[in-house]
Amino acid sequence: MNYLTFFTFLVFILGVAVGSFLNVVILRQGIGKGRRKRSICLSCGGKLNSRDLVPILSFFWLKGRCRFCKSKISWQYPLVEIFTGVLFSLSFWSVHLMSPTSFAIVNFLFLSAIFSVLVIIFVYDLRHKIISDWSVIVLGVLAFSRLVFLNWGNLAGSNFLLNLLSGFTVALPFFLFWLLSRGRWMGLGDAKLMLGLGWFLGWSLWLPATVLAFWIGAIVSVSLILAKHINIVAKKFAIFIRLPKIGLKTEIPFAPFLIFSALFSFLFNFNVLGAISRFLL
Ligand SMILES: [Zn+2]
């Protein structure tokens, strides 16, 4: 095992541990501070010991059920842990490939913190359709600080100013959507999220990442509507297909698409507009 593989593995474990903590933050945000801990089963109140709390592994040992009451444990727990681990590893790779110095370490810490906040916003918006103010504020502060860090010594340069502008440029249309629709098309939370994401993505990626989010959002929405109609037809002909119950009126949270596209574009330096123009030309 070479040292890069070894460190990637260590960083993955670190990410998994942080993911385990993020699960607690997501849980507490939902039911009030400090009221419940991860160390108690939410169904029966049974006390979980350290064997029940090993990230990822416990879920599979216990076959996804509480040791005492056998109630189901949410897949959210292992998934958040695995994804945070993967994100940390990928950010380690991306900064290592750039420059293996103390600069890279600080950059890695910034990225890990930004990814952690994005995981919280992603899961929370998916489950509760709310983006909390504190999470977008933390994201904004982190993304802005990273921008200052990356451009330190050249804060009057065009690179810094363009990247600074990209946050406002991408947040503005979301803000106008919110204003014009009085919150029906787009929540104000999405606009606040885009300010941080714009600073994080920078000038070269904010537009392709946003376009990608709209496309994925459209594909998922249409698939869900189709699934609903297939369900109706299946019922008429008494064919039993069990697809998720989602109505036309169901509000689909948009932040998960924005966050997924931002992470994908950033980590793989993927510019969907560039890829399409290369394909067409
Ligand atoms: Zn239980």
Residues whose N, C-alpha, C, O or C-beta is under 5 A from the ligand:
A	BS01	ZN	C41 S43 C44 G46 C66 F68 C69 K70
